[in-house]
Amino acid sequence: MAQARGAHALVVDDDIRLRELLQRYLVENGFRVSSARDAEDARRQLAGLRFDLVVLDVMMPGEDGLSLARWIRATGTTPILMLTAMGEASDRIGGFESGVDDYLTKPFEPRELVLRLEAILRRAGEAAPGERVRFGDCVFDIQRGELRRDGRPVRLTSAEAALLKVFARNPGGTISREELLRGSEEGNPRTVDVQITRLRRKIEADPRAPRHLQTVWGQGYVLWSE
């Protein structure tokens, strides 16, 4: 129970009944819980909040859980437990290859789910890795707000670090100026463009032809990570 106390879990499942049951049971066992109805909803929440772990269904309309797991793993180290009705060895292997930390087949005992989540949190606490995103010759530590290029520290203003955190939590996702404004210290959408220009000077080989922090015309910006 000590491992679960206060840990924030994101439950991603298109079955509203199961989401509600999981949320109620996990809260009763010391977790804070948010829920998402599909991968798109989960991406939006993961871009704006920090979670201690993700409980993820495989079969969902639109993007499936395996694809979402790969995206989560590409963006950082948030632990993932996958829930699925598919229990064949090949299904489990596919889940682990996508980067999940554990795998539980439906139907399952809620107590076993809690025990597995507590074990995941124990392992994560022992490893305690920093959550980092790599793009080109740059590595950004999301928790610390620290950027290194070729191993050397790059000075960021607080506004630049805040914007880069938003991008780093959603690599490959287009983010509008309005969304970036909510994650920045600036009060004017046009100032976001100025901050983007400054960031490009610090992370791009050629800021006039950016490879990593790109403009999506009419929509916003996107950060492409490795």
C-alpha positions as semicolon CSV with decimal commas, in nm:
position;residue;x (nm);y (nm);z (nm)
1;M;0,000;0,000;0,000
2;A;0,288;0,241;0,068
3;Q;0,394;0,222;-0,295
4;A;0,045;0,310;-0,418
5;R;-0,027;0,593;-0,178
6;G;-0,076;0,908;-0,385
7;A;0,052;0,753;-0,710
8;H;-0,132;0,901;-1,009
9;A;-0,256;0,638;-1,256
10;L;-0,409;0,695;-1,599
11;V;-0,660;0,424;-1,697
12;V;-0,712;0,403;-2,075
13;D;-1,003;0,186;-2,189
14;D;-1,298;0,241;-2,422
15;D;-1,528;0,040;-2,190
16;I;-1,681;0,304;-1,964
17;R;-1,806;0,045;-1,713
18;L;-1,461;-0,105;-1,673
19;R;-1,301;0,240;-1,647
20;E;-1,536;0,336;-1,366
21;L;-1,482;0,006;-1,182
22;L;-1,105;0,035;-1,208
23;Q;-1,112;0,395;-1,099
24;R;-1,322;0,318;-0,793
25;Y;-1,113;0,017;-0,692
26;L;-0,777;0,189;-0,741
27;V;-0,889;0,495;-0,546
28;E;-0,996;0,266;-0,261
29;N;-0,641;0,125;-0,264
30;G;-0,459;0,454;-0,236
31;F;-0,418;0,568;-0,598
32;R;-0,513;0,895;-0,758
33;V;-0,682;0,806;-1,086
34;S;-0,760;0,978;-1,416
35;S;-0,924;0,801;-1,707
36;A;-0,920;0,825;-2,086
37;R;-1,171;0,677;-2,329
38;D;-0,924;0,625;-2,617
39;A;-0,568;0,690;-2,732
40;E;-0,640;1,045;-2,847
41;D;-0,784;1,135;-2,506
42;A;-0,485;0,967;-2,336
43;R;-0,231;1,157;-2,548
44;R;-0,398;1,485;-2,459
45;Q;-0,381;1,410;-2,087
46;L;-0,026;1,275;-2,101
47;A;0,084;1,593;-2,277
48;G;-0,044;1,809;-1,994
49;L;-0,001;1,601;-1,679
50;R;0,265;1,379;-1,524
51;F;0,147;1,026;-1,438
52;D;0,323;0,766;-1,226
53;L;0,189;0,480;-1,438
54;V;-0,057;0,392;-1,716
55;V;-0,310;0,107;-1,720
56;L;-0,377;0,048;-2,089
57;D;-0,626;-0,163;-2,286
58;V;-0,512;-0,312;-2,618
59;M;-0,827;-0,314;-2,832
60;M;-0,972;0,035;-2,869
61;P;-1,140;0,219;-3,157
62;G;-0,892;0,420;-3,361
63;E;-0,535;0,389;-3,238
64;D;-0,481;0,065;-3,047
65;G;-0,303;0,019;-2,715
66;L;0,016;-0,124;-2,867
67;S;0,067;0,187;-3,078
68;L;-0,005;0,413;-2,783
69;A;0,238;0,214;-2,566
70;R;0,514;0,266;-2,822
71;W;0,443;0,640;-2,823
72;I;0,448;0,657;-2,441
73;R;0,774;0,465;-2,430
74;A;0,929;0,691;-2,696
75;T;0,845;0,998;-2,489
76;G;0,976;0,881;-2,154
77;T;0,982;0,616;-1,884
78;T;0,624;0,618;-1,749
79;P;0,549;0,254;-1,646
80;I;0,274;0,077;-1,840
81;L;0,056;-0,219;-1,743
82;M;-0,141;-0,359;-2,035
83;L;-0,488;-0,510;-1,995
84;T;-0,621;-0,732;-2,271
85;A;-0,857;-1,019;-2,345
86;M;-0,589;-1,168;-2,572
87;G;-0,378;-1,406;-2,365
88;E;-0,173;-1,597;-2,622
89;A;0,206;-1,597;-2,587
90;S;0,239;-1,402;-2,914
91;D;0,006;-1,132;-2,775
92;R;0,213;-1,100;-2,458
93;I;0,534;-1,082;-2,659
94;G;0,383;-0,811;-2,876
95;G;0,294;-0,615;-2,565
96;F;0,641;-0,641;-2,417
97;E;0,800;-0,551;-2,751
98;S;0,593;-0,233;-2,754
99;G;0,753;-0,134;-2,423
100;V;0,501;-0,229;-2,155
101;D;0,626;-0,324;-1,807
102;D;0,363;-0,586;-1,726
103;Y;0,070;-0,766;-1,886
104;L;-0,260;-0,882;-1,734
105;T;-0,530;-1,072;-1,921
106;K;-0,904;-1,017;-1,880
107;P;-1,089;-1,125;-1,676
108;F;-0,861;-1,053;-1,383
109;E;-0,880;-1,023;-1,007
110;P;-0,869;-0,655;-0,901
111;R;-0,638;-0,743;-0,612
112;E;-0,387;-0,894;-0,854
113;L;-0,397;-0,574;-1,059
114;V;-0,315;-0,367;-0,748
115;L;-0,029;-0,599;-0,652
116;R;0,117;-0,580;-1,000
117;L;0,092;-0,201;-1,003
118;E;0,262;-0,181;-0,666
119;A;0,544;-0,403;-0,798
120;I;0,583;-0,175;-1,101
121;L;0,604;0,131;-0,875
122;R;0,866;-0,042;-0,657
123;R;1,082;-0,115;-0,959
124;A;1,038;0,238;-1,092
125;G;1,132;0,381;-0,752
126;E;1,445;0,168;-0,736
127;A;1,555;0,273;-1,084
128;A;1,437;0,635;-1,050
129;P;1,550;0,730;-1,401
130;G;1,517;1,083;-1,534
131;E;1,256;1,128;-1,806
132;R;1,449;1,235;-2,114
133;V;1,368;1,302;-2,478
134;R;1,637;1,289;-2,747
135;F;1,625;1,481;-3,075
136;G;1,930;1,502;-3,298
137;D;2,235;1,578;-3,085
138;C;2,017;1,716;-2,804
139;V;1,882;1,550;-2,490
140;F;1,619;1,722;-2,277
141;D;1,553;1,619;-1,915
142;I;1,183;1,691;-1,865
143;Q;1,187;1,679;-1,485
144;R;1,486;1,909;-1,448
145;G;1,411;2,127;-1,748
146;E;1,773;2,082;-1,858
147;L;1,893;2,069;-2,219
148;R;2,224;1,921;-2,334
149;R;2,367;1,935;-2,683
150;D;2,657;1,704;-2,766
151;G;2,680;1,640;-2,393
152;R;2,725;2,008;-2,308
153;P;2,462;2,205;-2,112
154;V;2,259;2,461;-2,305
155;R;2,120;2,755;-2,112
156;L;1,741;2,791;-2,139
157;T;1,527;3,073;-2,012
158;S;1,239;2,965;-1,790
159;A;0,996;3,041;-2,074
160;E;1,197;2,829;-2,320
161;A;1,219;2,541;-2,073
162;A;0,843;2,555;-2,011
163;L;0,769;2,538;-2,385
164;L;1,017;2,257;-2,443
165;K;0,854;2,056;-2,163
166;V;0,520;2,077;-2,345
167;F;0,679;1,955;-2,669
168;A;0,885;1,684;-2,498
169;R;0,576;1,532;-2,338
170;N;0,407;1,505;-2,679
171;P;0,677;1,437;-2,942
172;G;0,534;1,390;-3,289
173;G;0,210;1,563;-3,188
174;T;0,106;1,895;-3,338
175;I;0,055;2,156;-3,066
176;S;-0,131;2,480;-3,133
177;R;-0,011;2,823;-3,023
178;E;-0,298;2,836;-2,776
179;E;-0,189;2,509;-2,613
180;L;0,171;2,627;-2,599
181;L;0,057;2,951;-2,444
182;R;-0,104;2,761;-2,158
183;G;0,230;2,592;-2,090
184;S;0,436;2,909;-2,117
185;E;0,496;3,215;-1,903
186;E;0,404;3,453;-2,184
187;G;0,068;3,621;-2,229
188;N;0,058;3,675;-2,604
189;P;0,032;3,402;-2,871
190;R;0,279;3,591;-3,093
191;T;0,544;3,572;-2,822
192;V;0,526;3,194;-2,856
193;D;0,660;3,235;-3,211
194;V;0,950;3,436;-3,074
195;Q;1,030;3,166;-2,819
196;I;1,015;2,901;-3,093
197;T;1,268;3,098;-3,298
198;R;1,501;3,120;-2,998
199;L;1,464;2,749;-2,922
200;R;1,551;2,661;-3,281
201;R;1,875;2,857;-3,252
202;K;1,968;2,636;-2,958
203;I;1,864;2,293;-3,090
204;E;1,883;2,305;-3,469
205;A;2,189;2,274;-3,693
206;D;2,017;2,518;-3,931
207;P;1,740;2,717;-3,755
208;R;1,612;2,840;-4,093
209;A;1,551;2,480;-4,205
210;P;1,453;2,305;-3,879
211;R;1,454;1,926;-3,868
212;H;1,325;1,876;-3,515
213;L;1,106;2,171;-3,411
214;Q;0,891;2,222;-3,718
215;T;0,598;2,443;-3,815
216;V;0,270;2,280;-3,914
217;W;0,113;2,557;-4,118
218;G;-0,224;2,670;-3,991
219;Q;-0,207;2,436;-3,690
220;G;0,097;2,500;-3,472
221;Y;0,429;2,328;-3,410
222;V;0,563;1,974;-3,369
223;L;0,880;1,832;-3,210
224;W;1,020;1,520;-3,376
225;S;1,220;1,303;-3,136
226;E;1,421;0,987;-3,194
